[in-house]
Amino acid sequence: MRVAIVGGGMTGMSAADELAQRGIAVTLFEKDASLGGLAGSFEVNGIHLEKFYHHLFTSDTGMVALIRRLGLEEKLQWLPTSNSYYVNRIYRLSTPLDLLRFSHISILDRVRVGLLYLRTMFVNDWHPLEEISARDWLVRMAGEGVYRGVWEPLLRTKFGRYADQVAAVWIWNKLKLRGSSRGKKQEERLGYLHGGFAQVVEAWERRLRDQNVKIRLSTPVERVTIEDAVATGVVVNGEHLPYDRVLVTTAPELLTHMAPDLPDDYRRQLTDIDYLANVCLVMELDRSLSNTYWLNIGDPTIPFTGVIEHTNMQRPEDYGGAHLTYISRYLDADDPAYTMSAEDLLDSYVPYLQRMFRGFQRDWVQRVWAWRERYTQPVIGLHYSQRKPPFRAPVQHLWHSCMAHIYPEDRGMNYAVLYGQRVVDEMLSAERER
Ligand SMILES: Cc1cc2nc3c(=O)[nH]c(=O)nc-3n(C[C@H](O)[C@H](O)[C@H](O)COP(=O)(O)OP(=O)(O)OC[C@H]3O[C@@H](n4cnc5c(N)ncnc54)[C@H](O)[C@@H]3O)c2cc1C
């Protein structure tokens, strides 16, 4: 059996590894010049840095196992990180004690936020949460004051016009994840691979090549060919290449572009899933902006979603003394900010940065990069388990696994690895049933 995998992000790499381990011939097609997809990197002062900030949670066991398998475990660090919330000023929100001091909301509401985290830990059955929006669930669990004072601004800055559609399952999962990735003193602990996750991608690529996976970089798949309701291969550079199975790991909408002949119901299911784009501004500064790693923005007048100071988690010395900060912004792809140059984006952010960080001057910024991707976060709405696309397409020999399949968890490298393995398991068990 020969399998074509479309997309060399973490899902495609994981599926390729799984197939190759079972002796199946795999070709991995990636449109970009390197593997890694959203977990890709660039170089700052000779060191790899992710284009979009990346870290691990303690529950990311699939990624930890992969890091071990690739012999990189000595570089994996679990670090205490600080979390803050910006609304009029920066409030540190890393520990239960910080929460008690969070004077932006009433003392009663602070207790309610604490109870919300606690109660979330005991919710194990997520099915009822499919039927209620994040908004209604948060109001029910913690009251209108907590929703308006804390969560509504966060949902709006991340999901924009989709904020009211987000299901409670999504926020429950986020609260549980962040609440459980903690050390003994209840401080958040996040994982990072010293020297960057690019090392995972590089070592994994070597491992795939050693297993005879054919990797075709800078090779966009133009079309998945379907004849008589059977996927028969792919078209690259105008040439049809026959394969016995095709596994697509791109966003659902891209699959509909590559395969215009999909059945109508399935096509509708794929195009019904909304995705946010993201533009991430990476600033190299000559000083630190604050002492926090992760700064959530709770002020709806600020256009970005979060400020993540990477060098408050890793040391600036590791990057030649540079202070590295991401400014993340989820948005619609037709938002003019999505296509702005890095310099223009920074110019437009300066007034907000001056409001947030005392004394901020544009000339603190030595260099700036803007990374953008169209499909970065599926919007998880109500009853998603019924709307989620299947691994096995209703076209024989066509398979699909991407961020939109991950549920009830939210997308992340860990689940890309696990779902890449799962789709192969399902593909091969379908094979055995034949
Ligand atoms: C801002 C941001 C922050 C994040 N932070 C974290 C984090 O802290 N921790 C974490 O674990 N995860 C994080 N993630 C999520 C993580 O990056 C993704 O879940 C994971 O990398 C997705 O992998 P994937 O292979 O499913 O998708 P992708 O990475 O999107 O891979 C799809 C691949 O398909 C390729 N492709 C598209 N069209 C074609 C075509 N026609 N032919 C060939 N190839 C094609 C693309 O170039 C891409 O390489 C973050 C993501 C974003 C956007």
PDBQT file of the ligand as one rigid body, heavy atoms in Angstrom, charges set to zero:
ROOT
HETATM    1  C1  LIG A 501      -0.690  31.370  17.851  1.00  0.00    +0.000 C 
HETATM    2  C2  LIG A 501      -0.574  29.901  18.130  1.00  0.00    +0.000 A 
HETATM    3  C3  LIG A 501      -0.061  29.463  19.338  1.00  0.00    +0.000 A 
HETATM    4  C4  LIG A 501       0.027  28.105  19.612  1.00  0.00    +0.000 A 
HETATM    5  N1  LIG A 501       0.545  27.714  20.807  1.00  0.00    +0.000 NA
HETATM    6  C5  LIG A 501       0.669  26.408  21.073  1.00  0.00    +0.000 A 
HETATM    7  C6  LIG A 501       1.261  25.978  22.281  1.00  0.00    +0.000 A 
HETATM    8  O1  LIG A 501       1.664  26.783  23.118  1.00  0.00    +0.000 OA
HETATM    9  N2  LIG A 501       1.367  24.642  22.500  1.00  0.00    +0.000 N 
HETATM   10  C7  LIG A 501       0.924  23.720  21.593  1.00  0.00    +0.000 A 
HETATM   11  O2  LIG A 501       1.060  22.519  21.837  1.00  0.00    +0.000 OA
HETATM   12  N3  LIG A 501       0.349  24.100  20.442  1.00  0.00    +0.000 NA
HETATM   13  C8  LIG A 501       0.206  25.412  20.165  1.00  0.00    +0.000 A 
HETATM   14  N4  LIG A 501      -0.361  25.805  18.993  1.00  0.00    +0.000 N 
HETATM   15  C9  LIG A 501      -1.018  24.804  18.146  1.00  0.00    +0.000 C 
HETATM   16  C10 LIG A 501      -0.081  23.942  17.340  1.00  0.00    +0.000 C 
HETATM   17  O3  LIG A 501       0.838  24.723  16.622  1.00  0.00    +0.000 OA
HETATM   18  C11 LIG A 501      -0.939  23.148  16.363  1.00  0.00    +0.000 C 
HETATM   19  O4  LIG A 501      -1.965  22.487  17.063  1.00  0.00    +0.000 OA
HETATM   20  C12 LIG A 501      -0.171  22.095  15.585  1.00  0.00    +0.000 C 
HETATM   21  O5  LIG A 501       1.080  22.556  15.174  1.00  0.00    +0.000 OA
HETATM   22  C13 LIG A 501      -1.042  21.727  14.385  1.00  0.00    +0.000 C 
HETATM   23  O6  LIG A 501      -0.401  20.803  13.559  1.00  0.00    +0.000 OA
HETATM   24  P1  LIG A 501      -1.150  20.259  12.267  1.00  0.00    +0.000 P 
HETATM   25  O7  LIG A 501      -0.197  19.401  11.541  1.00  0.00    +0.000 OA
HETATM   26  O8  LIG A 501      -2.448  19.665  12.640  1.00  0.00    +0.000 OA
HETATM   27  O9  LIG A 501      -1.529  21.539  11.410  1.00  0.00    +0.000 OA
HETATM   28  P2  LIG A 501      -0.571  22.552  10.641  1.00  0.00    +0.000 P 
HETATM   29  O10 LIG A 501       0.588  22.875  11.478  1.00  0.00    +0.000 OA
HETATM   30  O11 LIG A 501      -1.451  23.663  10.178  1.00  0.00    +0.000 OA
HETATM   31  O12 LIG A 501      -0.050  21.709   9.389  1.00  0.00    +0.000 OA
HETATM   32  C14 LIG A 501      -0.692  21.659   8.157  1.00  0.00    +0.000 C 
HETATM   33  C15 LIG A 501       0.394  21.631   7.097  1.00  0.00    +0.000 C 
HETATM   34  O13 LIG A 501      -0.209  21.481   5.817  1.00  0.00    +0.000 OA
HETATM   35  C16 LIG A 501       0.540  22.244   4.887  1.00  0.00    +0.000 C 
HETATM   36  N5  LIG A 501      -0.281  22.435   3.690  1.00  0.00    +0.000 N 
HETATM   37  C17 LIG A 501      -1.379  23.217   3.544  1.00  0.00    +0.000 A 
HETATM   38  N6  LIG A 501      -1.866  23.103   2.287  1.00  0.00    +0.000 NA
HETATM   39  C18 LIG A 501      -1.072  22.216   1.643  1.00  0.00    +0.000 A 
HETATM   40  C19 LIG A 501      -1.068  21.674   0.326  1.00  0.00    +0.000 A 
HETATM   41  N7  LIG A 501      -1.988  22.022  -0.582  1.00  0.00    +0.000 N 
HETATM   42  N8  LIG A 501      -0.097  20.784   0.007  1.00  0.00    +0.000 NA
HETATM   43  C20 LIG A 501       0.848  20.415   0.903  1.00  0.00    +0.000 A 
HETATM   44  N9  LIG A 501       0.898  20.915   2.158  1.00  0.00    +0.000 NA
HETATM   45  C21 LIG A 501      -0.061  21.786   2.525  1.00  0.00    +0.000 A 
HETATM   46  C22 LIG A 501       0.846  23.512   5.668  1.00  0.00    +0.000 C 
HETATM   47  O14 LIG A 501       1.898  24.241   5.094  1.00  0.00    +0.000 OA
HETATM   48  C23 LIG A 501       1.191  22.926   7.038  1.00  0.00    +0.000 C 
HETATM   49  O15 LIG A 501       2.567  22.628   7.143  1.00  0.00    +0.000 OA
HETATM   50  C24 LIG A 501      -0.430  27.155  18.665  1.00  0.00    +0.000 A 
HETATM   51  C25 LIG A 501      -0.918  27.592  17.442  1.00  0.00    +0.000 A 
HETATM   52  C26 LIG A 501      -0.990  28.946  17.171  1.00  0.00    +0.000 A 
HETATM   53  C27 LIG A 501      -1.527  29.398  15.858  1.00  0.00    +0.000 C 
ENDROOT
TORSDOF 0
